[in-house]
Amino acid sequence: MDLITLAALGDFPHQLAAHYAAIPNDFKNWRPESWVGIPSEPFTPLEQICHIRDIEIDGYHVRILRTLREENPLLESLDGEILSKERDYSVANAAEVFATFQQARAKTIELVTQLSPDQLVRPAMFEGCAITLRGLLHLLCSHDQQHLAGLQWLKARIESPMSVDNIAKA
């Protein structure tokens, strides 16, 4: 695996915590009037971190292991909105979410750093496309970056005068 992607995956929990900490406490479950333009799934800040935790564990851990163990597996895509409702993300404890996610990401990094070149090119099918295990890891890194961008997008909306006015009326 290339060092840039590994470094990005390894540093992500710290970046995520910093981006989340930049959201004012009163806005952890805030929803804008419109989600147009959000670069991630349309989740509140708290829902964003829950989603990342669950995609790491229920998505990428499973996908990585299946790709290593099975011949050209058809990998499942998870519906984040369904997970959010089923697991009631809006009442999650952020500290617990971060602790679980950090452990899960450490497990991912440990697994990835042990992969051989032959393992990294193992094929799978994901979202209708052929992909290698290495490709899956790039998608994970891309997913991370989308959610950092989503938190920044939410912060931009929170800090706009219209958003503050709307929250004050609620």
Helices and strands as residue ranges (DSSP letters): H 3-21, G 25-27, H 45-54, I 55-61, H 62-69, E 74-75, H 80-86, G 89-91, H 94-113, H 117-120, E 123-126, E 129-132, H 133-158, H 161-169
